[in-house]
Amino acid sequence: MKKVVIAGVVVAAAVAGAAWYAWRPAPAEDGLTLYGNVDIRQISLAFDGSDRVAEMRVEEGDRVKAGEVLAVLDRRALQLQEAQARARIAVQEQALLRLRNGTRPEEIAQAQAQVAAARAEVELAAQQLERLKGIAANTGGRGVSRQDLDNAESRLRVARAQWEDRGKALQLARVGPRKEDIAQAQAQLDVSRAELALIAYRLEQSELKAPTDAVVRARLLEPGDMATPQRPAYALALTDPKWVRTYVPEPRLGQVRPGMAAQVVTDSHPDQPIAGRIGYISSVAEFTPKNVQTEELRTSLVYEMRVIVDDPQDRLRLGMPATVRIALDRQGDKVSAR
């Protein structure tokens, strides 16, 4: 009887254990593995102006720093225009200075002398006319002809007009240049300075500079080629930031969020994971791209996700396949990256 009881207890325990194992809750996965490709930003760098290329200073694969001059256009025509503009500005500056300084004392003295000379001419012409009139009066009009009197009167009128003109000139010399003339000269000088600034800007734009740290992917022009704003001279690949473009399936979307830690592994360095973090999750679903090599996701809806990586050793290349691993806790929150 004891053996039968013991056997019954064992069978009951086995049945209970099998039932618990069959109906136990499935353990939550503690990790998420995704597949994608390395992506970086690229720049098509072109000149702002149109001219012939004089220098191409870097080659494919060269690393360039922000502000480094990569290529230079032929600048001889611009340099001649700059010299011409500087000479024109010098002339206009002197003209404006002359107007602002006004009339020199020597010029006023000269105008006064001309007024005195004109006044003397008036007095002389008046005396000659009076003399002729006296002769005509004493001789009953027979000693002087009417033409001589008319000529004398005309000379007197001309002398008086010249005297008045010299007086007005002296007044203008004392007043100095008009404010409008000074303003006009200043405006002309400003125009010339603006033209010089434009030429200086074009000279600066004739140098093609790297906008940021990058790697030269392609050299698209050579010295002697004609550059235009529509024709790139270099294609640059930015060294930072880098990210892995991957896709998370809709059932796992609630387990990830921006800022979560992740690790990126490539086939070339399978034992050297690169640390990263989730930087972007798309708000629009799409069908799984063909480059996601997981059979169970071929026909599923997924969301694009970018995993920003820190790659100081520059091991990642554009388009390189990569595996992203994200560690999750049992509630789907972040605990660590593995």
C-alpha positions, 0 to 999 in steps of 0.5 A: 500500500505504501508503494502504491501511495508513493507512486500515486504522489509521484504521478500527481506531481509529474502531472502538475509539473507538466501542466504548470510548464505547459501553461506557464507565462512565456518569458519576455525577451530581454533584447531586440536585434535589428538589421540595417545599413550605415548612412551619412550625410553628403555635400555636393560642393560647387563654386558660387561664381562662373570662371575657369578653375586654377587649382584643385588642392585635395584628392579623393580620400583626403580628410579636410577641416572646416574652412580649408581651401579646396579649390581656387578659380582664376582671379586675375580679372577680379584683381584688376577690377579691385585695383580699378575700384580702389583708384576710383575711390581715392579720386572720389575721396579727394573730391569729397574732401575738397567740397567739405573743406570749402573755399581756400582763403587764396581763392577768396582773395583772388575773387576779391581782386577780380571784383576790384578789377571789374569795378575799375573797368566800370569807372574807366568806361563811365569816364570815357562816356562822360568825356565823349558827352562833354565833347559833343555838348561843346561842339554841338554834336559835330566833334563826336559821332553817334556811333562813338557814343553808343560804343561807349555806353555799351562798354559801360554796360558790359563793365557793370555786368562783369562787375556784378558777375565778379561780385556774385562769384565772390559771394559764392566763394565765401559761402562755400559748396552747396550741401547738395553737392557734398551729399552727391559726392558722398553718395558717389563714394558710397556706391564705389565702396559698395562695388569694391565690397562686391568685388572683394566678396567675389574674390572670397567666393573664388576660393572653395572652402570646406563647410565642415570636417569631412572626407573627399568622396569624389573630385569632379573638376580639374584645373582648366575646367569651367566651373559653374554653380550648377556643376559640383567640384567635390563630393564630401562625406561628413564624418559626424554624425553617422547613423545606422538606418534600420527598421523596427516591426510594429509589434516591437515599436512600444519597446523602443524610444529615442535616447535608448542605448544600443550597440552596432556590430559589423561583419568586419568587426564582429567582436568590437561593438560600437556604442550608439543611441536611438535618435529618431523613430519615424511616425509613418509605417512602411513595408519592409525594405528588401535590404532588411535580411530577416525572413519573418519581416518580409511582408510586415509593416515597419517603422524607420529608425536611426541609431546614432553612433559614436565612431571615433576610429572611423570604422563605419562606411557608407552603405555598410551592413550592420546589426543593431542590438538593444537590451530591454527589461521585461517591461520593454524599458531600457536597462543596458546595451549589449 
